[in-house]
Amino acid sequence: MKVFASIFFFLFLSISAFNQSSPQKVVLDTILLNNGNVVATHVVDTLGGTITIEKPNSRKHKKTEIDKEEIFSIRFGGTGKEEIFYIYDTLVGNDFTIDEARKFIAGEQDAQRGFHAVGVSMAAFAIGFVSGAYEGNFFAAGPPFFFDGIMTYPAIHVRRRKVKDIKIANTDPYLYGYYMTASRKRMLHSFLWSSIGLVSGLVVNFTVINK
């Protein structure tokens, strides 16, 4: 009987020590920004015009602030409750209601996740490269930058296979959010890859063609 009691006692101590040494699950708060980005962090203070947060896994407990005007909502990990910070006010440019703003943000997030503009990037690089390799001078920048300007006009179509909630995919706020983000991504990709192509073409012109 004493043997069983001793075994049970040592098992109890082992389990207790394991539980104490095991890392505790960290519960984070989730901040949803108006631009569609999501920040998982610790919210320290919500008073005033800014939100004070503490970066997780930071040894120095580094704190930073986010303007409340940039935040749509915060979901607190401890309670699971969501607090809305977005205010419908046409006088300050917040023309969407809370429900419409949520759809707008969903459009932004789907565009961030599902719109890549691969064809535009390839075309921009090719035009930049050919122009740089052929011209080899200041005027080589003309065609790629002209192409970048044209990329502001073509229509943008929603990648429905990447849509998270198909029920809102045809609403105006969602489409507007999707278009704004996708258009910005397309322009940035076009400018980036046309610049890379241009520099690559100029290098080829100076080192190979006109060597």
C-alpha positions in Angstrom: 0.0 0.0 0.0 2.9 2.4 0.8 4.4 1.6 -2.6 1.3 2.6 -4.5 1.0 5.8 -2.3 4.6 6.7 -3.1 4.1 6.1 -6.9 1.0 8.2 -6.8 2.8 11.0 -4.9 5.7 11.1 -7.4 3.3 11.1 -10.3 1.4 14.0 -8.8 4.7 16.0 -8.3 5.8 15.2 -11.9 2.5 16.4 -13.4 2.6 19.6 -11.3 6.1 20.3 -12.3 5.3 19.7 -16.0 2.3 22.1 -15.8 4.4 24.8 -14.2 7.2 24.5 -16.7 4.9 24.3 -19.8 4.5 27.6 -21.6 1.1 29.2 -20.9 -1.0 30.0 -23.9 -0.8 33.8 -24.6 -4.2 35.4 -25.3 -3.8 38.4 -27.7 -6.1 41.2 -28.6 -6.9 41.6 -32.3 -7.0 45.1 -33.8 -8.7 45.5 -37.2 -7.5 48.6 -39.0 -9.5 50.6 -41.5 -7.0 49.6 -44.2 -7.8 45.9 -43.7 -4.6 45.0 -41.8 -5.0 43.0 -38.6 -2.7 43.4 -35.6 -2.5 40.7 -32.9 -1.1 42.4 -29.8 -1.7 43.3 -26.2 -3.8 46.4 -25.7 -2.5 48.4 -22.8 -4.6 51.5 -22.8 -7.6 52.8 -24.8 -8.0 56.2 -23.2 -7.5 59.4 -25.2 -7.1 59.7 -28.9 -4.7 56.8 -29.3 -4.5 53.1 -28.4 -1.4 52.0 -26.5 -0.3 48.5 -27.4 2.6 46.3 -26.3 4.2 44.1 -28.8 4.0 40.4 -28.0 7.2 38.4 -27.3 9.1 41.7 -26.7 11.7 41.3 -24.0 11.8 45.1 -23.5 8.0 45.3 -23.4 8.1 47.8 -26.2 5.0 50.0 -26.4 3.7 52.0 -29.3 0.5 54.0 -30.1 -2.0 53.8 -32.9 -4.4 56.6 -33.7 -8.0 55.7 -33.0 -9.0 57.1 -36.4 -7.0 54.3 -38.0 -8.8 51.6 -36.1 -12.1 50.0 -37.0 -12.5 47.7 -34.0 -10.6 45.8 -31.3 -11.6 42.2 -30.3 -10.3 41.6 -26.8 -8.8 38.1 -26.4 -9.7 37.8 -22.7 -13.5 38.3 -23.2 -14.0 37.8 -27.0 -15.9 41.0 -27.2 -15.5 43.5 -30.0 -15.4 47.2 -29.4 -16.1 49.4 -32.5 -14.0 52.5 -32.8 -15.1 53.5 -36.3 -17.6 56.4 -36.2 -20.1 57.0 -39.0 -19.6 60.7 -39.7 -19.8 62.2 -43.2 -18.3 65.5 -41.9 -14.9 63.8 -41.4 -15.1 61.6 -44.5 -16.5 58.5 -42.9 -19.3 58.1 -45.4 -20.0 54.4 -44.7 -22.2 53.0 -41.9 -20.6 50.5 -39.6 -22.0 47.6 -41.6 -20.9 49.2 -44.9 -17.4 49.9 -43.5 -17.1 46.3 -42.5 -17.9 45.2 -46.0 -15.4 47.8 -47.4 -12.7 46.4 -45.2 -13.6 42.8 -46.3 -13.0 44.0 -49.9 -9.6 45.4 -48.9 -8.6 42.2 -47.2 -9.7 39.9 -50.2 -7.8 42.1 -52.6 -4.7 42.0 -50.4 -4.9 38.2 -50.3 -6.2 37.3 -53.7 -5.1 40.0 -56.2 -1.5 39.7 -57.4 -1.3 41.4 -60.8 1.2 38.8 -62.2 0.5 39.6 -65.8 1.0 43.3 -65.2 4.3 42.7 -63.4 5.6 40.5 -66.2 4.6 43.0 -68.9 6.1 45.9 -66.9 9.4 44.1 -66.5 9.5 43.2 -70.2 8.8 46.7 -71.4 11.3 48.2 -69.0 14.0 45.7 -70.0 13.6 46.1 -73.7 13.5 49.9 -73.4 16.6 50.0 -71.3 18.5 47.5 -73.5 17.5 49.2 -76.7 17.8 52.9 -75.8 20.6 52.8 -73.2 20.0 56.5 -72.2 17.7 58.8 -70.4 14.8 58.4 -72.9 14.6 54.7 -72.0 12.5 55.6 -69.0 9.7 56.9 -71.3 8.0 53.6 -72.4 7.9 51.9 -68.9 6.6 55.0 -67.2 4.0 55.4 -69.9 3.0 51.8 -69.3 2.7 52.5 -65.6 0.4 55.4 -66.3 -1.9 53.3 -68.5 -2.3 50.7 -65.7 -4.5 53.2 -63.8 -7.3 52.7 -66.4 -8.1 49.0 -67.0 -11.0 47.5 -65.1 -10.3 45.3 -62.1 -12.3 42.1 -61.6 -12.8 40.4 -58.3 -11.1 37.0 -58.0 -14.2 35.2 -56.7 -12.3 32.1 -55.8 -10.4 34.2 -53.2 -13.5 35.9 -51.8 -14.0 35.0 -48.1 -17.8 35.8 -48.0 -19.4 35.6 -51.4 -22.7 37.0 -50.0 -21.2 40.5 -49.9 -19.1 40.3 -53.0 -21.6 42.3 -55.1 -22.2 45.1 -52.6 -20.9 48.6 -53.5 -18.8 49.1 -50.3 -17.1 45.7 -50.8 -16.4 46.4 -54.5 -15.0 49.8 -53.7 -12.7 48.5 -51.0 -11.5 45.7 -53.4 -11.0 48.1 -56.2 -9.0 50.7 -54.1 -6.6 48.0 -52.8 -6.2 46.1 -56.0 -5.7 49.3 -58.0 -3.0 50.4 -55.6 -1.3 47.0 -55.7 -1.3 46.9 -59.5 0.2 50.4 -59.7 2.9 49.5 -57.2 3.7 46.2 -59.0 3.8 47.9 -62.3 6.2 50.7 -61.1 8.4 48.3 -59.2 8.9 45.7 -62.0 9.2 48.3 -64.8 12.0 50.0 -62.8 13.7 46.6 -62.2 13.4 45.8 -65.9 14.7 49.2 -66.9 17.7 49.0 -64.7 18.4 45.4 -65.9 18.1 46.5 -69.6 20.5 49.4 -69.0 23.0 47.1 -67.4 22.8 44.8 -70.4 23.1 47.8 -72.8 26.3 49.1 -71.1 28.0 45.8 -70.4 27.0 43.6 -73.4 25.6 45.6 -76.3 27.8 48.6 -76.2 30.8 46.9 -74.6 
